[in-house]
Amino acid sequence: MLNNDKFKVEGGHKLSGNIRPSGNKNEALPVLAACMMTEGRVTLSNVPLIGDVLVMADILRGLGVEVLLDEKDNHIWNICAENINADDLDTSLFPKLRASITLVAPLLYRCGKAKMPIPGGDKIGKRRIDTHLLALQEMGVEVYEEEQAYMLVCKNGLIAADILLDEASVTGTENIVMAAACAQGTSTIYNAACEPHVQQLCHLLNAMGAKISGIGSNRIIIKGVPELGNANHAIQSDYIEAGSFIGLAAATSSDITIENVLRPPMRMIEKAYAKLGVELEWHGDKIVVNSKQSKKIINDYLGAIPKLESATWPGLPADILSILLITATQCDGTILLHEKLFESRLFFVDRLRGMGARIVLCDPHRAMVVGPAKLHAEHVTSPDIRAGVALLIAAMCAEGTSVIDNIYMIDRGYENLDLRLNAIGAKIERV
């Protein structure tokens, strides 16, 4: 898993077999940060071995946290943050990982201070951190600007507050929930994000002894406790990865069974695929996507052009939009995709157009897709995690052999994706 690795993808192959999503990346990262909220031991299972998670583990180890992988199953991690030191923070790793910002609350609670470099992550547009800073200031945190960083200081401990977030930020909600878990008094967070991974973080904190109610709603109430203790926590399967496999199966007209999938987080994703003429069969926790799909885009009433648009939970997750877009290129009809959250996520469509896709980029947030389109092989570069997988799906649909550069972006969010897809019939070579 090197930064200069590439994929050589031979297109035109049908896939067949079973595949299982890894643990949820967006849950694993804040959960790892939350392990610093206790001096006790936390055992995590179903941890995805992906680039972002491994970077977070390196940051924790640099702070003095013990991170041990189980000898029999390296997806089980035992973590102990008995001794940590905010002065040991390796700020050089922060530009690689957006979720590094969730370390701020645990550091403020344990050490009374936290230096927060500007976090990195996918280049999909402006990702403001004001929500974190404004809410933490309401909890008694002083914020000082430094070059390419902020120094946060909590001289008298974290103080409970009645907080209205200025946007339903996922990482902002996660940070404030952790800060409030051991703050003095009872906090209420309004306009809280309520994605499944936010809910799972709250469940872990409660297992550690926190008192959090309103989980799954946009109003979360947290009664501060003096300290947190040991806990065991199983990370849920990644519903975005499951959604990616659905798009892959549909676009390549393959027969794929996706195992170990929770249905509740998939409801809006399932509705989106139905609009593309892709129907799913559920058998317990398995999704069967068969090769005989109509792939006929369903118009809105009176024949209006339909639209898929990202939204805060429980709306359509922004992370699945790139996958829906490439799937739409292989469907019959016209559809508008509207990315409301990030203004640069759709720029990768230029690579798809170079492969023969019929897409009009209306503006930074909207793309019109007309399908089906016959794709041909190209040499492309992956700009972010989800666009990288969309380009991989395009290459698997295309005639000829494509090359995808910068697949480190894919490795950041998908564990051994090439090996797992090759096991069900893909022809992907890592070079």
Residue, then its C-alpha position, 0 to 999 in steps of 0.5 A: m500500500l504505497n503512495n505510487d501504486k497503480f491499478k491496471v484494470e482489464g475491463g469487460h469481465k462479469l463478476s460472480g460471488n459473495i463479498r463482505p464490506s469491511g468495518n465502517k471507516n467513518e465509525a472506526l476513526p472517531v471511536l479510536a479517538a474516544c478510546m483516549m477518553t479513559e485510562g482503562r482498556v477498550t477492545l474494538s472488533n471489526v476494525p478496518l485495516i485501511g490507510d486512514v485507520l492506520v494513520m490514526a493508530d500512528i497518531l495515537r501511538g505517538l501520543g503514548v497510547e498502547v494500540l495492540l492488534d490481536e494475534k489471531d485476528n488483526h481486526i480486533w484491537n486492544i487500546c489503552a490510553e493510561n498515559i498520554n502526553a499532548d506535547d508528543l502530538d505528531t502534527s505532521l500526520f494531521p494533513k493526511l487525515r480529516a478525522s484527526i480533528t476528533l482528537v481535540a476533545p479527548l486531549l482537552y479532557r485528559c491534558g487540558k490543551a490540544k494543538m490542532p493543525i489544519p486537518g487534511g483528508d479528501k480534496i472535495g471542497k471547503r471543509r470548515i472547522d468553525t463548528h468545532l471551535l465555536a462550540l468548544q468555546e461555549m464549553g470554556v475552551e480558549v482558542y488561539e490562532e497559530e501558523q497553520a494550527y490552533m492552540l486550544v486550552c481548557k484551564n478550568g476543565l470542560i463546562a457543560a453548555d446548551i449548544l446550537l451547532d451552526e451546521a449539522s457537522v458529523t465530526g463537530t457533533e462527535n467532538i462535542v459529544m466527547a467533550a460533554a461526556c466528562a464535562q461539569g454539568t449537563s449539555t444539550i446539543y441541538n442541530a446535531a448530526c445523527e449518522p449511524h457512525v455518530q450513534q455508534l460513537c455515543h453507544l461506545l461512550n455509554a458502554m464506557g460509563a457516559k450518560i448520553s440520551g437522544i441518540g439518533s436524533n438531532r438533539i443529544i443530551i449528555k450528563g457529564v460524569p467524572e470519568l469513563g472506564n473499560a468497554n468492548h465495542a463492535i464496529q458496524s459494517d460499512y454501508i457506503e462500501a456495501g453501496s459501492f458493491i451494489g453500484l459495481a454489480a449493477a454497472t457491470s451487469s454482474d451477480i453479486t451477494i453482499e454479506n453482513v449488511l445492516r438494512p436500516p442505514m441502507r434505506m435511502i441508498e436502496k431508494a436511490y438505486a431503485k430510481l436507477g432501475v436497480e432492485l435489491e433482494w434482501h435475505g436476512d443480512k445479505i443483499v443479492v444484486n442479480s445481473k438482470q436489472s432493468k437499469k431504466i431510470i425512472n422519471d419523476y411524475l409527468g415525465a420530469i427529469p429525476k434527481l438524486e441529491s445528497a443531504t444530511w442524515p437520514g438523507l442520501p449520504a454524500d459519500i455514495l454520490s460518486i458511485l451512483l453517478i458512474t452507475a447512472t452512466q450505464c443506465d437508460g435515461t437521464i438524471l441530475l445528481h446534486e452534491k449539496l455539501f462539497e463543491s469539488r466532489l464532482f470535478f472527477v467527472d472530467r475523467l469519466r467523460g474522457m472514457g466516453a461517459r455522457i455527462v454535463l457538469c452544470d456547475p460545481h454541485r450538479a451533473m447531468v448524466v445521460g446513459p447508457a454510455k459505452l466506456h473505453a479504457e483510459h489512464v486516469t488519476s484518483p482524486d479522492i476515496r469515493a471518486g477513486v472507486a467510481l473510476l475503478i468501476a468505470a474501468m471494469c465496465a470499459e473496453g480495454t485495459s485502464v490504468i488508475d494512478n494514486i490508488y492510495m486514495i482508494d486504500r485509505g477507505y477500502e481494505n484490499l479492494d483489488l484482492r477481494l474483487n479479483a476473488i469474484g472475477a475482476k482482473i485488477e493488477r496492483v503495480 
